[in-house]
Amino acid sequence: MKKFYFLLLFMGMFLSLLTAQRRYLDPGFAVQRTANVDYGTNISIITGMPAPEALKVDIYTPLGDTETARPLVLIAHTGSFLPPIFNQQVTGSRNDSTVRATAIDLASRGYVVAAYTYRLGWLPSAPNQNAHRITITSSL
């Protein structure tokens, strides 16, 4: 009879391990988003004139996580270095639905996620390809 109880206890412990959250693999946390945190400044030439632009980041963290040393995942949006209104696409912002969904999914698994904005802008009205290339790579 003791062997039966021991086997039952062992099987219960084993099954509980199978259903437990595996950190960084299984979602198990609610997510908190801290939006529009300034992390730097750069020059934008989207309007044709060089102007300072604040660079922003949204931080996604798992709520209720007691781990203090979590890995950080950086997510950069797509978009050809132009905002959506100029690039004629649905992408080009840290608020894109795919960026947000990916960040929430990763944070729910225990990661800290930073979805950041990088310097946007090149002079789309430049007269030739060389001027396009110079304005996309220079920081003026």
N, C-alpha and C positions, 0 to 999 in steps of 0.2 A: 504494500500500500504506500510506503514511503517513496518507493521508486516512482510510482504513478504520480504522486503529488510533485515530486522533483521534476519529472518530465513535463508535467502540466505547467509548472512555474517557468521552466526553461523555455518552453514553446511560447508562453505569453510574453516573456522578455524579448525573444527573438522577433515575434510579430510586431511588438511595439517599436522595435528598431526599424522595421521595414516601413512603418507609417510615419516616422518622425521626419521633421524637416531636415534636409541635408543643406547646410549653409552654402550659399552661392549657387546651388543647383535648383532648389525648389522654392517657389514663391511662398512666403509665409508672413510677410510684414505689410502693414499699411504704409503708405508713402506720404511724406511731407515735401512740398515743393516751395522753395524760397526763390522768388522770381526777381529779376532785374537787379542783380547785385553787380555793382561796378567793379571791374577788375583791371581796367586800363583805359588808355586814350590813344587814338591814332588819328591820322589824317584821312578824311574822305574827300573824294573829288566827284561824287555822284552828281552834284549840281553844276559842275564845271569849274567852280572855284574851290581851292583847297580850304577845308574847314575842319576844326577838331571834332571828333566824334567819340562819345563815350562807348566803350565796349562793355557789353553786359553778359552775364552768365546766370543761368537758372540752376540751382542746386537741389537735387533730389536725394533725400535721406530716408532710410528705413525707420519707421516709428517703433519705439519699444525695444530697439536693439541695444543690448548692453555691451556689445563688442566695442572697444575703443579704437582699435587699429583695423579699419576696414579698407579694402582696396578702392581706389578711385578710378572711375571710367570717364574718359573725356569723349564727348560726342560733338562733332562738327557737322553742321547742316550742309546740304548740297546747294547748288545754285549758281555756278559760274561767276562768282564774285559780284553779283548784282542782286538787289532785292527783287522779290517776285514781280512787282509792277514793271520793272525794266527787263527782266530775263524772260518774261512771257511764259513762265512755268508756275506750277503750284508749289514749288520748293524755293528755298532761299532764306529761311528764317529758323531760329531755334524754337519757334512755336509751331513748326510743321507737325502734323499729326503723327508722322512716323518717328520723328525725333522724340516727341513727348511719350508715345507708346513704348518705345524702346527704353527710355529713361525710367519710366514707371516700372516696367517689367524687371529691369536690372536692380532697381532700388528695392523692389519687393523681395528680392532674393538675398539682400544684405549688402549690396554694393552702395557706395556713394557715387552719384552721377553728376557731372557738370556738363550741361549743354550750353555751349558758348557761342557768341557772335564774334566773328573775325572781321577784319577790315574789309568793308564792302566798297567797291567802286573802281571803276576805270572810266575813261571818258568815251562813252559810246558815240558821241557826235564828232569824234576826231576824224580828220579828213582822210587818213590812210591807215593801213595795217600796222606800220611802224609806230605811229602815235598811239594806237590801241595798246600795243605791246609795252611801250614805255610807261604809259599811265597805269597799267595793271601791275607792273613790277616795281615802280618807284614809290617812295614814301613822301615825295615832295618835301 
